[in-house]
Amino acid sequence: MLKVIATDVLVSKGYNGAPALHFSENGNTVRFRIGKKTYDARTESGQHWINFSVKAFGSICERIKKMQLKESACINLMGRLDEDVWDDPQTHEKHRAMVIIVEEIEYCSSAHFSQREHRKTESHSSTQVSSRPDRKPTGTFTGYEIFDASKG
């Protein structure tokens, strides 16, 4: 089994207005999707979404109910990668899809909040170096110093 760690991901909207989380009738399982926007130089916008299906059972399902997860909630999760297999009801074809079985889940702060806080801190510190490549560093420290073995 493969271990999966997903950080700073968003709970995806439900398809065609459906709820984001789908609980079973007896409430001991839940299914939902997560997404993460990633850099992609091949696209016009420079980014695209990666999406995964997620399932949780038993006590983790109870935890998700107590968290009151909703669409666009920013979460971290750890789980194991598995494969869902099902037959199409009309064509009777066998379908397969990867799914993450949740073992741990927690809220995380959103990336937007973190970036906003980073910019506030950056504006108050003259020696902080920007992590964005399109900005020149502030202050005198450039992030590296040339090693001179003769001064060793």
Secondary structure by P-SEA (a helix, b strand, c coil): cbbbbbcccccccccccccccccccccccccbbbbbbbbbcccccccbbbbbbbbbccaaaaaaaaacccccccccbbbbbbbbbbbcccccbbbbbbbbbccbbbbbccaaaaaaaaaaaaaacccccccccccccccccccbbbbbcccc
